[in-house]
Amino acid sequence: MEELRVTTEERSADGTPIQYYVSGDDSGECIVLLHAAFADHTQFNPQVNYFADQYKVIVPDMIGHGKSQNVKKGDNIDKMADYIKVILEQEKVEKAHLVGVSLGAVIVQDFANKYPYKVRSLACFGGYGVNHFDMKEQKKNSKGQAGMMLKAIFSIKWFAQANKKISAFTEQAQQDFYEMNIRFPKKSFMYLGGIGKMVNKHDTQPRNYGLMIGCGEHDISAAQPISEKWHESEPGSKLFIVPGAGHLVNMDAPDLFNDKMKEFFEENR
């Protein structure tokens, strides 16, 4: 894992279980980075280091991940969009660039569906369009997902060892992701059950902000066709298939990812 070289302050989102981390220029445009399932905010250390000199960077631990463990009855992953809104209001941020990888890509779309006026740009990697998702694609993956969950029930290390190989492409990213996975509490699996509540619940409205869709060239075979189909359905969107990356594009190819995102943010000032 790339060492965090910039000053970061840990904060609590009022009335929520969410801990988040802030760094960079408080007067600059804001970037919110949402990590993958079974990871935590440290997934984005390379991006925090890169963007903190020009932007205000916010990286939450999603519910049940990292330090976001003070969960109350009724809290679930489908409330993350509302939690992010609390964070932005607390930080006095009117609009933000939102970037999500994997599960984070689902969350940022849910946020954009609910609060489009808070979005400056939207970037989704390793995900799918939640508003018109073909459930047949989900059924294809259900057997494999069930097998992964079974591994986690018996041993989180067994699960982490298998998960790193299908999620990251480079050896360093695999090791970093493994170390995040083994910190993930088994009890937190229950909070992921709300993902389905965010899928096919909204119609896509005209976007008054830029949209980037992407995946790694070494992600699962279905990832690129899903990204391409989604891109074709979204006029004006950008498609970025990340060379040298698997599912966790920002970890596998951080330099390329950072440069591309900087260009995208500047186009959407």
Secondary structure, 3 states (H helix, E strand, C coil): CCCCCCCEEEEECCCCCCEEEEEECCCCCEEEEECCCCCCHHHHHHHHHHHCCCCEEEEECCCCCCCCCCCCCCCCHHHHHHHHHHHHHHCCCCCEEEEEECHHHHHHHHHHHHCHHHEEEEEEECCCCHHHCCHHHHHHHHHHHHHHHHHHHHCHHHHHHHHHHHHCCCHHHHHHHHHHHCCCCHHHHHHHHHHHHHCCCCCCCCCCCEEEEEEECCCCCCHHHHHHHHHHHCCCCEEEEECCCCCCHHHHCHHHHHHHHHHHHHHCC
